């Protein structure tokens, strides 16, 4: 089973890199540090770099830093057994020093799971705010550092107004700082401000990526997001349960494509600029549930439990990615149907 799972990941990397690997040449023979290196974003970036090393002789070294970096050893991946990948178990808030030969940093040390945001909000704030400060302070000592990619969040915009079809990077946003569910968004906003301070005072080259919603291998189906719940319900034989309003609109980018976008932003993104990362193609939850159902036989039933109509239950959250397209030539190559098929195939092998 493990070998089949690895084959699926390699096929995904091949698909996304086949005609585009040359755009990532600047990281060849470089050393990249990824904080939060065992999370969904970090693992997918590591997979893509690993594939570049194996098939295109990139000889790129990776240091994956996480509270428990050895956690990657129990994932269905070969990353923990590769000579170009170093695992370091360290809390980003307690970094003492960094390897002097690091050329690029991807700062992805934060948990987007809203269950942790509500149960342990002080740790969420501390990890993002103090973790970012600690990392950037140590980064000022690196003589060969080219650029830092700070992984922020699309949540910094707050709720998307109904009159706005998609959220551009120029939208200032609105977050209610008095609410516990704003913990993650406000912390990420502060993280971006800290980056601006270090960029100004220490002349660090820092670019921000603002991720929206993703799907794919390495994203646990136990996570509290609709698409994960729909797949989990289907794997258990159904029914698929839509909690809230089925007209809620989201969009989903596949993991391998997300990783490619992140590396392109790291290499070619302009310091001080922000880039949305996600799919601009909207889909309602009821249509999403139907697409998930169609990947199973027999088809699981779909049950909808509508609550009271409100902005919270009838919302949309879609990124505008025109800047990424114009400045970096990025585009969506894996549509939601293919992304679902790949994700479901992966999860069927795990159960």
Secondary structure per residue as TSV (DSSP state, phi and psi in degrees):
chain	resnum	aa	ss	phi	psi
A	1	X	-	360.0	-43.4
A	2	X	H	-59.4	-42.9
A	3	X	H	-63.7	-36.2
A	4	X	H	-67.5	-40.2
A	5	X	H	-63.1	-41.4
A	6	X	H	-65.6	-37.7
A	7	X	H	-61.3	-39.6
A	8	X	H	-63.7	-41.9
A	9	X	H	-64.6	-43.3
A	10	X	H	-64.3	-36.7
A	11	X	H	-65.1	-38.8
A	12	X	H	-63.9	-43.6
A	13	X	H	-64.8	-40.9
A	14	X	H	-61.7	-42.9
A	15	X	H	-60.7	-42.7
A	16	X	H	-81.9	-22.4
A	17	X	H	-103.4	-14.8
A	18	X	T	-48.6	-47.3
A	19	X	T	-108.7	5.1
A	20	X	T	-127.4	-0.9
A	21	X	G	-61.9	-27.8
A	22	X	G	-62.5	-25.2
A	23	X	G	-69.3	-15.9
A	24	X	G	-101.3	9.4
A	25	X	G	-54.3	-32.7
A	26	X	G	-59.2	-20.2
A	27	X	G	-90.5	1.0
A	28	X	T	-63.3	134.2
A	29	X	T	62.1	22.5
A	30	X	-	-107.3	166.7
A	31	X	E	-114.9	120.8
A	32	X	E	-114.6	129.3
A	33	X	E	-98.9	130.5
A	34	X	E	-119.8	113.0
A	35	X	E	-82.3	150.6
A	36	X	T	64.3	35.2
A	37	X	T	-68.8	-12.5
A	38	X	T	-104.1	2.4
A	39	X	S	-78.9	-175.9
A	40	X	H	-59.5	-49.3
A	41	X	H	-66.4	-48.8
A	42	X	H	-61.3	-42.1
A	43	X	H	-64.7	-43.1
A	44	X	H	-67.0	-39.8
A	45	X	H	-62.9	-42.2
A	46	X	H	-61.9	-39.3
A	47	X	H	-62.1	-43.0
A	48	X	H	-65.9	-43.0
A	49	X	H	-66.0	-40.7
A	50	X	H	-58.9	-40.6
A	51	X	H	-66.7	-38.5
A	52	X	H	-63.2	-39.9
A	53	X	H	-64.2	-44.1
A	54	X	H	-73.1	-39.0
A	55	X	H	-108.1	-17.5
A	56	X	H	-128.2	12.9
A	57	X	-	52.8	46.3
A	58	X	-	-73.3	-31.0
A	59	X	-	54.0	40.0
A	60	X	-	-89.6	129.6
A	61	X	E	-93.8	142.8
A	62	X	E	-123.6	136.5
A	63	X	E	-113.8	117.0
A	64	X	E	-100.1	112.9
A	65	X	E	-107.6	130.3
A	66	X	E	-157.6	165.3
A	67	X	T	-56.1	-42.8
A	68	X	T	-131.5	81.3
A	69	X	G	-63.6	-26.9
A	70	X	G	-67.3	-9.2
A	71	X	G	-60.3	-25.1
A	72	X	G	-70.2	-18.9
A	73	X	G	-70.0	-21.5
A	74	X	G	-97.0	0.1
A	75	X	S	-80.9	154.8
A	76	X	S	-75.3	69.8
A	77	X	S	-149.5	159.7
A	78	X	S	-100.1	9.0
A	79	X	G	-60.1	-38.0
A	80	X	G	-73.2	-5.2
A	81	X	G	-114.8	19.8
A	82	X	-	-107.2	138.1
A	83	X	T	-68.6	-23.2
A	84	X	T	-87.5	3.7
A	85	X	E	-119.6	123.8
A	86	X	E	-109.8	130.8
A	87	X	E	-101.0	128.4
A	88	X	E	-128.1	118.8
A	89	X	E	-89.4	108.1
A	90	X	-	-160.5	137.3
A	91	X	-	-75.5	128.6
A	92	X	G	-59.3	-25.1
A	93	X	G	-70.2	-19.9
A	94	X	G	-113.4	26.5
A	95	X	-	-63.4	128.6
A	96	X	-	-94.6	-45.8
A	97	X	-	-153.9	168.6
A	98	X	-	-122.4	150.9
A	99	X	-	-57.0	132.0
A	100	X	T	-67.3	-17.6
A	101	X	T	-97.3	13.4
A	102	X	-	-68.7	131.5
A	103	X	-	-103.3	-31.7
A	104	X	E	-138.2	149.0
A	105	X	E	-129.4	132.8
A	106	X	E	-114.8	113.4
A	107	X	E	-97.8	101.6
A	108	X	-	-125.4	25.3
A	109	X	-	-85.3	85.7
A	110	X	-	-167.4	149.8
A	111	X	-	-105.6	116.9
A	112	X	-	-80.6	2.1
A	113	X	-	-70.0	115.2
A	114	X	H	-68.5	-13.3
A	115	X	H	-67.6	-39.3
A	116	X	H	-70.8	-33.7
A	117	X	H	-61.0	-34.6
A	118	X	H	-89.4	-29.1
A	119	X	H	-90.7	-28.0
A	120	X	S	-138.9	58.9
A	121	X	H	-63.0	-33.1
A	122	X	H	-67.3	-36.6
A	123	X	H	-69.1	-36.4
A	124	X	H	-60.5	-48.0
A	125	X	H	-60.3	-47.7
A	126	X	H	-63.2	-42.8
A	127	X	H	-62.3	-45.1
A	128	X	H	-74.9	-49.5
A	129	X	H	-73.6	-57.1
A	130	X	H	-73.7	-31.7
A	131	X	H	-63.2	-42.7
A	132	X	H	-64.5	-44.4
A	133	X	H	-61.2	-45.1
A	134	X	H	-62.9	-43.6
A	135	X	H	-64.6	-46.0
A	136	X	H	-68.0	-34.7
A	137	X	H	-61.7	-45.0
A	138	X	H	-69.8	-28.4
A	139	X	H	-66.6	-25.5
A	140	X	T	-64.8	-15.7
A	141	X	T	-93.0	-2.7
A	142	X	-	-89.9	112.9
A	143	X	T	-73.2	-25.2
A	144	X	T	-104.9	17.3
A	145	X	-	-75.8	125.2
A	146	X	-	-89.2	-47.8
A	147	X	E	-163.7	155.8
A	148	X	E	-119.0	132.2
A	149	X	E	-104.1	113.3
A	150	X	E	-92.0	118.7
A	151	X	E	-84.8	102.0
A	152	X	-	-90.1	-131.0
A	153	X	-	-163.7	146.1
A	154	X	G	-64.4	-16.3
A	155	X	G	-69.0	-12.2
A	156	X	G	-64.0	-17.8
A	157	X	G	-80.4	-16.0
A	158	X	B	74.8	-158.7
A	159	X	S	-70.1	142.9
A	160	X	-	-82.3	123.6
A	161	X	-	-61.2	145.0
A	162	X	T	-62.4	-30.5
A	163	X	T	-78.2	-7.2
A	164	X	-	-99.5	118.1
A	165	X	S	-68.4	-36.4
A	166	X	S	-153.1	160.7
A	167	X	B	-97.7	115.4
A	168	X	-	-86.8	162.7
A	169	X	T	-64.0	-19.4
A	170	X	T	-79.7	-10.1
A	171	X	-	-74.2	120.9
A	172	X	-	-70.0	-36.5
A	173	X	-	87.1	175.1
A	174	X	B	-152.6	115.8
A	175	X	-	-122.6	130.4
A	176	X	-	-82.6	102.5
A	177	X	T	-70.7	-8.9
A	178	X	T	-88.4	-4.5
A	179	X	S	-102.9	141.1
A	180	X	G	-63.7	-29.2
A	181	X	G	-77.7	3.4
A	182	X	G	-98.7	1.2
A	183	X	H	-53.7	-51.2
A	184	X	H	-66.9	-46.8
A	185	X	H	-62.1	-45.8
A	186	X	H	-65.7	-37.0
A	187	X	H	-66.0	-40.2
A	188	X	H	-67.1	-37.6
A	189	X	H	-61.6	-42.9
A	190	X	H	-65.9	-36.6
A	191	X	H	-59.1	-41.5
A	192	X	H	-66.4	-36.0
A	193	X	H	-66.6	-40.0
A	194	X	H	-61.8	-40.8
A	195	X	H	-60.8	-41.3
A	196	X	H	-62.5	-38.2
A	197	X	H	-65.7	-45.1
A	198	X	H	-70.5	-31.6
A	199	X	H	-65.5	-38.7
A	200	X	H	-78.7	-47.9
A	201	X	H	-80.7	-35.2
A	202	X	S	-113.3	3.4
A	203	X	-	59.3	32.2
A	204	X	-	-74.8	139.7
A	205	X	-	-84.1	107.6
A	206	X	E	-131.7	133.1
A	207	X	E	-125.2	144.4
A	208	X	E	-104.6	133.8
A	209	X	E	-107.9	136.1
A	210	X	E	-115.1	93.9
A	211	X	E	-72.4	146.9
A	212	X	-	-107.9	-124.0
A	213	X	-	-104.3	138.3
A	214	X	E	-123.3	168.2
A	215	X	E	-149.8	151.3
A	216	X	S	143.5	176.6
A	217	X	T	-52.8	151.4
A	218	X	T	78.4	0.1
A	219	X	S	-101.5	112.9
A	220	X	-	-63.9	133.6
A	221	X	T	-74.1	-5.5
A	222	X	T	-81.7	-7.9
A	223	X	S	-63.3	148.5
A	224	X	S	-85.0	52.9
A	225	X	S	-122.1	147.6
A	226	X	H	-53.4	-48.5
A	227	X	H	-64.2	-37.0
A	228	X	H	-65.8	-41.8
A	229	X	H	-63.9	-39.2
A	230	X	H	-63.2	-42.9
A	231	X	H	-67.5	-42.4
A	232	X	H	-61.5	-46.3
A	233	X	H	-58.1	-42.0
A	234	X	H	-67.7	-40.7
A	235	X	H	-64.0	-28.5
A	236	X	T	-86.6	4.1
A	237	X	T	97.4	3.2
A	238	X	-	81.7	179.1
A	239	X	-	-78.2	162.1
A	240	X	E	-79.5	128.5
A	241	X	E	-110.6	121.6
A	242	X	E	-96.1	112.0
A	243	X	E	-94.6	121.7
A	244	X	S	97.3	-149.9
A	245	X	-	-94.3	123.8
A	246	X	T	-67.3	-13.6
A	247	X	T	-85.0	-3.0
A	248	X	-	-56.3	137.1
A	249	X	E	-116.4	131.9
A	250	X	E	-136.1	-179.7
A	251	X	-	-145.1	158.1
A	252	X	-	-139.5	130.9
A	253	X	E	-108.5	139.7
A	254	X	E	-77.3	151.2
A	255	X	H	-57.6	-44.4
A	256	X	H	-66.4	-37.6
A	257	X	H	-68.6	-40.5
A	258	X	H	-57.2	-45.1
A	259	X	H	-63.1	-40.1
A	260	X	H	-64.4	-43.9
A	261	X	H	-59.6	-43.3
A	262	X	H	-61.9	-42.3
A	263	X	H	-68.4	-37.5
A	264	X	H	-64.8	-40.0
A	265	X	H	-67.1	-39.8
A	266	X	H	-58.4	-45.2
A	267	X	H	-77.8	-48.0
A	268	X	H	-115.5	-5.6
A	269	X	S	-64.6	146.4
A	270	X	-	-82.4	130.5
A	271	X	T	-56.2	133.8
A	272	X	T	88.6	-4.8
A	273	X	-	-98.3	158.9
A	274	X	E	-115.5	140.4
A	275	X	E	-131.5	122.4
A	276	X	E	-69.2	141.0
A	277	X	E	-126.7	112.1
A	278	X	S	168.0	178.7
A	279	X	-	-89.6	135.2
A	280	X	-	-87.2	5.5
A	281	X	-	-97.0	108.1
A	282	X	-	-76.7	151.9
A	283	X	E	-149.2	136.6
A	284	X	E	-76.0	158.3
A	285	X	H	-64.7	-35.1
A	286	X	H	-68.6	-35.8
A	287	X	H	-71.2	-36.5
A	288	X	H	-63.4	-44.3
A	289	X	H	-59.6	-39.8
A	290	X	H	-64.8	-41.8
A	291	X	H	-63.9	-41.1
A	292	X	H	-63.0	-47.0
A	293	X	H	-56.4	-38.5
A	294	X	T	-68.9	-9.0
A	295	X	T	-91.4	4.8
A	296	X	S	-126.8	152.5
A	297	X	S	-138.7	123.6
A	298	X	S	-69.8	161.0
A	299	X	-	-67.8	124.1
A	300	X	-	-68.4	145.1
A	301	X	-	-68.5	158.0
A	302	X	E	-118.9	119.7
A	303	X	E	-112.5	133.4
A	304	X	E	-117.0	128.8
A	305	X	E	-117.4	92.2
A	306	X	-	-78.6	132.1
A	307	X	-	-97.0	-166.1
A	308	X	-	-64.3	139.9
A	309	X	-	-66.8	130.8
A	310	X	-	-160.3	170.2
A	311	X	T	-61.7	-30.3
A	312	X	T	-72.0	-33.2
A	313	X	T	-94.8	-17.3
A	314	X	S	-125.0	74.4
A	315	X	-	-122.4	171.8
A	316	X	B	-139.6	153.5
A	317	X	-	-152.1	89.7
A	318	X	-	-127.6	130.0
A	319	X	B	-83.6	144.9
A	320	X	-	-91.9	123.0
A	321	X	-	-116.2	26.0
A	322	X	H	-60.8	-35.6
A	323	X	H	-66.2	-43.5
A	324	X	H	-62.1	-38.0
A	325	X	H	-67.5	-47.4
A	326	X	H	-72.0	-47.5
A	327	X	H	-80.8	-34.0
A	328	X	H	-118.4	-1.7
A	329	X	-	68.8	23.6
A	330	X	-	-85.2	147.7
A	331	X	-	-151.7	164.3
A	332	X	-	-88.6	119.9
A	333	X	-	-106.6	-20.6
A	334	X	S	-111.2	110.1
A	335	X	-	-78.8	173.3
A	336	X	H	-64.8	-32.1
A	337	X	H	-65.1	-45.2
A	338	X	H	-68.7	-39.0
A	339	X	H	-62.2	-42.5
A	340	X	H	-64.3	-45.0
A	341	X	H	-58.4	-46.2
A	342	X	H	-64.0	-44.9
A	343	X	H	-65.1	-42.4
A	344	X	H	-68.9	-39.7
A	345	X	H	-58.9	-42.9
A	346	X	H	-60.5	-50.3
A	347	X	H	-69.8	-28.6
A	348	X	H	-64.5	-33.8
A	349	X	H	-71.9	-23.7
A	350	X	H	-82.8	-25.5
A	351	X	-	-87.9	360.0
